[in-house]
Amino acid sequence: METLYLDHDKNTVVILDQNLLPQKIEYLPLTDIHQVWAAIRELKVRGAPAIGVVAAMGLYIEMKNTSSQDSFEEKFNAACKYLSTSRPTAVNLDWALAQMTEVYEANKTKPIPEIITALGDAADKIAADDTNICRRIGQHGATLLKEGMGILTHCNAGALAATKYGTALAPIYIAKEQGLNLRVYADETRPVLQGARLTAFELHQASIDTTLICDNMAATVMAKGLVDVVFVGCDRVAANGDTANKIGTYGVAVLAKNFGIPFYVCAPLSTIDMATATGDDIVIEERDPAEVTDLWYREPMAPKGVKVFNPAFDVTPANFISGYITENGIILPPFSL
């Protein structure tokens, strides 16, 4: 199934509404920049690569509705700034908007219809490049896999997090294409259960042997010798090799190191942010406390008024990471330049 696509004729970004999965498969048309912003913020579309692609598409449909040469540049800059506020941690969001800005700057002296065409072509290219990049990540990652291996993953960094294949799940999909039989252990991933709702869903759909576990079961699964390698995605990589990913990733990395299990981060090169020196400099998004206390229950599952800490991400220090699997190959420590 497609995660997202751009309908040029209707000037609409169409996304698979991930808030409804796995119970319902429904595509949601986004017709203006405010709907795109809300879809990113509310996790209707999520995953670092997908966020970047949708932001580029959203910028394009917004500018396609603009006709005045005098206000075009002002509206373009305002739209970029607005979209960049939807989620702060994933670097791919600003990266994609920067790509669109480069295209605009190269074409801004042309008539508006030509500028819009160039922006549409750029959004299509960002999407197509994402599919190609994810497949190449999968091909490099698959070289680490052998028949019957057990893989643990955290959150969702699969096809639902990108245009196709994903990042952390891409090696699994490529290995399946090559005929390997693998076992996957998917952490449910609190607080919004993206491992349970999304990773387990897409791997099950793909007929891959998948076992769902609660986050606090990872140590037991590793201790039983069921995990040979850990693959996770990420939302931002600092210059020193620290990485931000869904909350709980740091704990998985610590466990993997304790049990001597390789821990790999699968990421496109666009996720590496050389302007961010270390993980301490990464802005961590904090989300609604109700995601912890109310969201998955018929009745609130915590005392009314209790304080809740709900960061969306944590930062895994570079010394816990065995390597980065990118579209150009596997980067091994040391990571600092």
KEBA-530916 format. One record per atom (N, C-alpha, C): y, z, x; residue in three letters. Coordinates in steps of 0.2 Angstrom, whole numbers, plus 5000, padded with zeros to 4 digits. Layout:
% residues N
YZXAla ...
END
This chain:
% residues 337
499450005004Met 500050005000Met 500650005004Met 501249975002Glu 501849975006Glu 502150035005Glu 502550065010Thr 502950125010Thr 503650105007Thr 503850045009Leu 504550035008Leu 504649955009Leu 505149925005Tyr 505349855007Tyr 506049845004Tyr 506249785006Leu 506949765004Leu 506949705000Leu 507149714993Asp 507249664989Asp 507849624989Asp 507949574993His 508549544994His 508849514987His 508449484983Asp 508649454977Asp 509049504972Asp 508749564972Lys 508949614967Lys 509449664971Lys 509549654978Asn 509949694982Asn 509749774981Asn 509049784982Thr 508749844981Thr 508349864986Thr 508349934988Val 507849954993Val 507249994988Val 506649974989Val 506149994985Val 505650044990Val 505550104987Ile 505150154991Ile 504650174987Ile 504050194990Leu 503550234987Leu 503750304987Leu 503850334981Asp 504050404980Asp 503550454982Asp 503650474988Gln 503150524991Gln 503150594988Gln 503650604984Asn 503650674981Asn 503150674975Asn 502950614973Leu 502450614967Leu 501750604970Leu 501650594976Leu 500950594979Leu 500650664980Leu 499950664979Pro 499450614978Pro 499350594971Pro 499650634966Gln 499450624959Gln 499650564956Gln 500250534959Lys 500450474955Lys 500750424961Lys 500650364960Ile 500850314965Ile 501450274961Ile 502050284963Glu 502550254959Glu 503150234964Glu 503350164963Tyr 503950144967Tyr 504550154964Tyr 505050174968Leu 505750194966Leu 506250144968Leu 506650104964Pro 507150064966Pro 507750104968Pro 508050094974Leu 508650124976Leu 509250064976Leu 509750074972Thr 510250024971Thr 510950034974Thr 511050094977Asp 511650114980Asp 511550164985Asp 512050174989Ile 512050214995Ile 511850284993Ile 512150304988His 512050374986His 511350394984His 510950344981Gln 510250344979Gln 509850344986Gln 510050304991Val 509750304997Val 509750375001Val 510450405001Trp 510550465004Trp 510050515001Trp 510050524994Ala 509650574990Ala 508950564992Ala 508750504992Ala 507950494993Ala 507750515000Ala 508250505005Ile 508050535012Ile 508050615012Ile 508650635009Arg 508750715009Arg 508150745005Arg 507950714999Glu 507450744995Glu 506750734997Glu 506650695003Leu 505950685005Leu 505550635001Leu 505950594997Lys 505650544993Lys 505350484998Lys 505750485003Val 505550445009Val 505650485015Val 505150485019Arg 505250535025Arg 504750505031Arg 504850545036Gly 504550515043Gly 505050485047Gly 505150495053Ala 505650475057Ala 505750395057Ala 505250355058Pro 505350285058Pro 505550265051Pro 505250285046Ala 505450265039Ala 506150285037Ala 506350335039Ile 507050355038Ile 507550305041Ile 507450295047Gly 507850245050Gly 507850175047Gly 507250155045Val 507250085042Val 507650085035Val 507450135031Val 507850145024Val 508550155025Val 508750185030Ala 509550195031Ala 509850125033Ala 509550085037Ala 509750025038Ala 509749975032Ala 509249975028Met 509249945022Met 509749965017Met 509850035017Gly 510350055012Gly 511050035014Gly 511150035021Leu 511850015023Leu 511949945021Leu 511449905022Tyr 511549825020Tyr 511649825013Tyr 511249855008Ile 511449845001Ile 512149864999Ile 512349925002Glu 513049945001Glu 513549895003Glu 513449865009Met 513949815011Met 513949755007Met 513349735004Lys 513249675000Lys 513649674994Lys 513849734992Asn 514249744986Asn 515049754987Asn 515149734994Thr 515849744996Thr 516149664997Thr 516749654994Ser 517049584995Ser 517649584998Ser 518049644999Ser 518749635002Ser 518649645009Ser 518949595013Gln 518949595020Gln 519349655023Gln 519949675019Asp 520349725021Asp 519949795022Asp 519549805017Ser 519149865016Ser 518449865019Ser 518249815021Phe 517549805023Phe 517349855029Phe 517749845035Glu 517649885040Glu 517649965039Glu 518149985035Glu 518250055033Glu 517650075029Glu 517450035024Lys 516850055020Lys 516250055024Lys 516150005029Phe 515550005034Phe 515550075038Phe 516050095041Asn 516050155045Asn 515950215041Asn 516250215035Ala 516150275030Ala 515450275028Ala 515150225027Ala 514450215024Ala 513950245030Ala 514050225036Cys 513650245042Cys 513750325042Cys 514350345042Lys 514450415043Lys 514050455037Lys 514150435031Tyr 513850465025Tyr 513050465026Tyr 512750415028Leu 512050405028Leu 511750455034Leu 512150455039Ser 511950505045Ser 511950575043Ser 512250595038Thr 512250665036Thr 511650685031Thr 511150635030Ser 510650645025Ser 510150695028Ser 509950685034Arg 509550735038Arg 509750735045Arg 509750795048Pro 510050795055Pro 509650795061Pro 508950805060Thr 508550815066Thr 508250745068Thr 508050695064Ala 507750635066Ala 508250595069Ala 508150575076Val 508550535079Val 508550455077Val 507950435074Asn 507950365072Asn 508450355067Asn 508650395063Leu 509150385058Leu 509850355061Leu 510050395066Asp 510650375069Asp 510550315074Asp 509950305076Trp 509750245080Trp 509750185076Trp 509550185070Ala 509550125066Ala 510250105064Ala 510650155062Leu 511350145060Leu 511750115066Leu 511550135072Ala 511850115078Ala 511650035079Ala 511050025078Gln 510849955078Gln 511249905073Gln 511349935067Met 511649895062Met 512449895064Met 512649945067Thr 513349945070Thr 513449885075Thr 513049885080Glu 513049835085Glu 513049765082Glu 512649755077Val 512649685073Val 513349675070Val 513549725066Tyr 514249715063Tyr 514749705068Tyr 514849735074Glu 515349725079Glu 515249655081Glu 514649625082Ala 514649565085Ala 514849505080Ala 514849525073Asn 514949475068Asn 515649485064Asn 515949535066Lys 516549565061Lys 517049515060Lys 517149465065Thr 517749415064Thr 517549355059Thr 516849355057Lys 516649305053Lys 516749315046Lys 516749265041Pro 516849275034Pro 516349335032Pro 516449365027Ile 516049425024Ile 515349395022Ile 515249345019Pro 514549325018Pro 514149315024Pro 514449295029Glu 514049285035Glu 513849355039Glu 514349395038Ile 514249465040Ile 513649495037Ile 513649495030Ile 513149525026Ile 512449495027Ile 512449425028Thr 511849395030Thr 511549425037Thr 512049435042Ala 511849455048Ala 511549535047Ala 511849575043Leu 511649635042Leu 510949635038Leu 510849595034Gly 510249585030Gly 509649575035Gly 509849525040Asp 509349505045Asp 509149555049Asp 509649595051Ala 509549655056Ala 509149705052Ala 509249725046Ala 508849775042Ala 508149745042Ala 508049685041Asp 507349655041Asp 506949665047Asp 507349645053Lys 507149655059Lys 506949725061Lys 507349775059Ile 507149845061Ile 506549865058Ile 506449835051Ala 505749855048Ala 505149815051Ala 505249755053Ala 504749715056Ala 504549745063Ala 505049765067Asp 504949795073Asp 504549855073Asp 504749895068Asp 504449965067Asp 503649955066Asp 503449905062Thr 502749885061Thr 502449865067Thr 502749825071Asn 502449805078Asn 502449865083Asn 502949905083Ile 502949965087Ile 502350015086Ile 502350025079Cys 501750075077Cys 501150045079Cys 500949985078Arg 500349955080Arg 500249965087Arg 500749945091Arg 500649955099Arg 500550025101Arg 500850075097Ile 500750145099Ile 499950155097Ile 499750135092Gly 499050145090Gly 498550115095Gly 498750055098Gln 498250025102Gln 498250065109Gln 498850085111His 498850135117His 498450195116His 498550225110Gly 498250295108Gly 497450285107Gly 497250225105Ala 496550215104Ala 496150215110Ala 496450205116Thr 496150205122Thr 495850275124Thr 496150325121Leu 495950395122Leu 495350415118Leu 495150375113Leu 494650395108Leu 494050365109Leu 493450405108Lys 492750385108Lys 492450395102Lys 491850365101Glu 491450375095Glu 491350455093Glu 491450475087Gly 491250535085Gly 491750595087Gly 492350575090Met 492850625092Met 493150655086Met 493350725087Gly 493750755082Gly 494450755083Gly 494950745079Ile 495650735080Ile 495950785075Ile 496450825078Leu 496850865073Leu 497550845073Leu 497850835067Thr 498550815067Thr 498950865062Thr 499550865063His 499950915059His 500550875056His 500650885049Cys 501150855045Cys 500850785043Cys 501350735042Asn 501150665041Asn 501550625045Asn 501150585050Ala 501550535054Ala 501050475054Ala 500950455048Gly 500450395047Gly 500850345043Gly 500450295040Ala 500850245037Ala 501350265032Ala 501250315029Leu 501850335024Leu 502450355027Leu 502450375034Ala 503050395038Ala 503350335041Ala 503150275040Ala 503350215043Ala 503350155039Ala 503450095042Thr 503250035037Thr 502550015037Thr 502150035042Lys 501450025042Lys 501150065048Lys 500550085048Tyr 500150125053Tyr 500450195055Tyr 501050195055Gly 501350265057Gly 501350275065Gly 501350335067Thr 501350345074Thr 500750385076Thr 500750455074Ala 500150495076Ala 499450475073Ala 499550435067Leu 498850415064Leu 498750345066Leu 499150305069Ala 499050235071Ala 498450235076Ala 498350275081Pro 497750265085Pro 497150275081Pro 497150315076Ile 496550325071Ile 496450255067Ile 496950225065Tyr 496850165061Tyr 496650105066Tyr 496850105072Ile 496650055076Ile 495950065078Ile 495750125080Ala 495050145082Ala 494550125076Ala 494850135070Lys 494350115064Lys 494250035064Lys 494850005065Glu 494749925066Glu 494249905071Glu 494249945076Gln 493749935082Gln 493049955081Gln 492949985075Gly 492250005073Gly 492050085075Gly 492550125078Leu 492450185079Leu 492450235073Leu 491950285073Asn 491950335068Asn 492150395071Asn 492750425067Leu 493050485070Leu 493050535064Leu 493250595066Arg 493350655062Arg 494050675062Arg 494450685057Val 495050705057Val 495150775053Val 495550815056Tyr 495650885053Tyr 496450885052Tyr 496650885046Ala 497350885044Ala 497550955042Ala 498050975046Asp 498351045043Asp 498751025037Asp 498751075032Glu 499051065026Glu 499851055027Glu 500051095032Thr 500751095034Thr 501251115029Thr 501351185029Arg 501951215026Arg 502551195028Arg 503151205024Pro 503151225017Pro 503051175012Pro 503051105014Val 503051055008Val 502451015008Val 501951045012Leu 501251015011Leu 501150945013Leu 501450915018Gln 501450845019Gln 500750825022Gln 500450875025Gly 499750855028Gly 499250855022Gly 499350895017Ala 498850895011Ala 499050845007Ala 499650835005Arg 499850785000Arg 499850715003Arg 499950705009Leu 500150635012Leu 499550615017Leu 499450655022Thr 499050635027Thr 498250635024Thr 498050685021Ala 497450685018Ala 497350625013Ala 497850615009Phe 497850565004Phe 497750495008Phe 498150475013Glu 498150405015Glu 497550395020Glu 497250455023Leu 496650445027Leu 496050435022Leu 496050475017His 495550475012His 495550405009His 496150375007Gln 496150305005Gln 495850255009Gln 495950275016Ala 495750225021Ala 494950235023Ala 494650285019Ser 493950295020Ser 493750325027Ser 494250365030Ile 494150395036Ile 493950475035Ile 493450495039Asp 493150565038Asp 493750615039Asp 493950645034Thr 494550685034Thr 494350755031Thr 494550815035Thr 494450875032Thr 495150915032Thr 495350935026Leu 495950975025Leu 495851045027Leu 496351075031Ile 496351145033Ile 497051175032Ile 497051235031Cys 497651275031Cys 497951275038Cys 498551285038Asp 498851295045Asp 498551345049Asp 498351405046Asn 498151465050Asn 497351455051Asn 497051395050Met 496351385052Met 496251345058Met 496851325061Ala 496751275067Ala 496451305072Ala 496551375074Ala 496251405079Ala 495551415078Ala 495351425072Thr 494551435071Thr 494251365072Thr 494551315070Val 494251245070Val 494251225078Val 494751245082Met 494751225089Met 494151275092Met 494151335090Ala 493651375094Ala 492951355092Ala 492851325087Lys 492151295085Lys 491951235089Lys 492451205093Gly 492351145097Gly 492351085093Gly 492751085087Leu 492751025083Leu 493350985084Leu 493751005088Val 494350965090Val 494350935097Val 494350875098Asp 494350845105Asp 495050825107Asp 495550815103Val 496150795105Val 496650805099Val 497250825100Val 497850825095Val 498250775095Val 498450735090Phe 498950685089Phe 499450715084Phe 500150715086Val 500650725082Val 501150675083Val 501650675078Gly 502250635078Gly 502850675081Gly 503450645080Cys 504050685082Cys 504650655079Cys 505150695078Asp 505750665076Asp 506350665081Asp 506250695087Arg 506750685092Arg 506450715098Arg 506550675104Val 506250695110Val 506850705115Val 506950765118Ala 507450785122Ala 507350745129Ala 507850745133Ala 507850715140Ala 507350745144Ala 507150815143Asn 506750845148Asn 506050845145Asn 505850815139Gly 505250805137Gly 505050855131Gly 505550905130Asp 505450945124Asp 505450905117Asp 505050925112Thr 505050875106Thr 505150925100Thr 505550895095Ala 505550925088Ala 505050885084Ala 504650925080Asn 504250895075Asn 504150945069Asn 503850935064Lys 503750975058Lys 503551045060Lys 503851095057Ile 503751165058Ile 503051175059Ile 502851215064Gly 502151225065Gly 501851185071Gly 502151135073Thr 501851095078Thr 501851135085Thr 502351175086Tyr 502351215092Tyr 501751265092Tyr 501551295087Gly 500951335087Gly 500351295088Gly 500251235085Val 499751195087Val 499651175094Val 500251165097Ala 500251145105Ala 500051205109Ala 500251265107Val 500051325110Val 499251335110Val 499051335104Leu 498251335103Leu 497951285107Leu 498151225107Ala 497851165110Ala 497751185118Ala 498351215121Lys 498351225128Lys 497851285129Lys 497751335125Asn 497351385126Asn 496651365126Asn 496451315122Phe 495751295121Phe 495651235126Phe 496151215130Gly 496051155134Gly 495951085131Gly 496351085125Ile 496251025121Ile 496850975123Ile 496850915124Pro 497450875126Pro 497850865119Pro 498550875120Phe 499050875115Phe 499450815116Phe 499450765112Tyr 499850705113Tyr 500350695107Tyr 500950675109Val 501450665104Val 501550585104Val 501450555098Cys 501550485097Cys 502250465095Cys 502650425098Ala 503350415097Ala 503550355099Ala 503950315095Pro 504250255098Pro 504850275103Pro 504950235107Leu 505450245112Leu 506150265109Leu 506250235103Ser 506950255100Ser 506950325098Ser 506450365098Thr 506450435097Thr 506650475103Thr 506650445109Ile 506850485115Ile 507650485115Ile 507950545115Asp 508650545115Asp 508950575121Asp 509150535126Met 509350555132Met 509950585132Met 510350585127Ala 510950625126Ala 510850695124Ala 510250715123Thr 510050785121Thr 509650805127Thr 509950855131Ala 509650875137Ala 508950915136Ala 508950965132Thr 508351005131Thr 508251015123Thr 507651045122Gly 507551055115Gly 508051105112Gly 508351145116Asp 508851195114Asp 509451165110Asp 509551105112Asp 510151065110Asp 509951025103Asp 509351025101Ile 509150995095Ile 509351035089Ile 509750995084Val 509951035078Val 509351035073Val 509151095071Ile 508551105067Ile 508751115059Ile 508551065055Glu 508751065048Glu 508351135045Glu 508751165041Glu 508451215037Glu 508551195029Glu 507951215026Arg 507951185019Arg 507951245014Arg 507851225008Asp 507951265002Asp 507351325002Asp 507551385002Pro 507051445002Pro 506551434996Pro 506651394991Ala 506251394985Ala 505651344987Ala 505651314992Glu 505051274995Glu 504551324997Glu 504751384999Val 504251435001Val 504051474995Val 504451494991Thr 504351544986Thr 504151524979Thr 504351464978Asp 504251434971Asp 503851374970Asp 503951324975Leu 503851254973Leu 503151244971Leu 502651274974Trp 501951254973Trp 501551304968Trp 501951344965Tyr 501651394960Tyr 501951394953Tyr 501551414948Arg 501751424942Arg 502251474941Arg 502151524944Glu 502651584945Glu 502851594952Glu 503451614953Pro 503651634960Pro 503151674964Pro 503051664970Met 502551694974Met 502851744979Met 503451764977Ala 503751814982Ala 504251854978Ala 504451914980Pro 504851954977Pro 505551924976Pro 505851934970Lys 506551904969Lys 507051934973Lys 507351884977Gly 507951914981Gly 507751924988Gly 507051914990Val 506851924997Val 507151865001Val 507351885007Lys 507551835012Lys 507051785014Lys 507251725015Val 506751675017Val 507051635023Val 506651625028Phe 506851575033Phe 506451515033Phe 506751455032Asn 506351395031Asn 506651335035Asn 506551335041Pro 506651285046Pro 506151225044Pro 506451165044Ala 505951105043Ala 505651085050Ala 505851105055Phe 505551085062Phe 505551145067Phe 505151135072Asp 505151175078Asp 505151135084Asp 505251165090Val 505351125096Val 504751145100Val 504351095102Thr 503751115107Thr 504051095114Thr 503951145118Pro 504251135125Pro 503751085129Pro 504051055134Ala 503750995137Ala 503051015141Ala 503051085143Asn 502451105147Asn 501851105142Asn 501851105136Phe 501351105131Phe 501051035130Phe 501450985132Ile 501250915130Ile 500950875135Ile 500350845133Ser 499950815138Ser 500150745140Ser 500550715135Gly 500850645136Gly 501150625130Gly 501550575130Tyr 501950535125Tyr 501650465124Tyr 501350455118Ile 501050385117Ile 501650345114Ile 501850295118Thr 502350255115Thr 502150175115Thr 502550135112Glu 502350065111Glu 502250035118Glu 502550065123Asn 502550025130Asn 501950065134Asn 501650115132Gly 501050145135Gly 501150225135Gly 500750255139Ile 500750325138Ile 501150355144Ile 501650395142Ile 502050435147Ile 501750505149Ile 501550515155Leu 501250575157Leu 501750625161Leu 501650685161Pro 502150735164Pro 502150715172Pro 502650735175Pro 503250765172Pro 503750715169Pro 504050745163Phe 504450705159Phe 505150695161Phe 505450745164Ser 506150745166Ser 506350695171Ser 506950665170Leu 507150605174Leu 507550645180Leu 
END
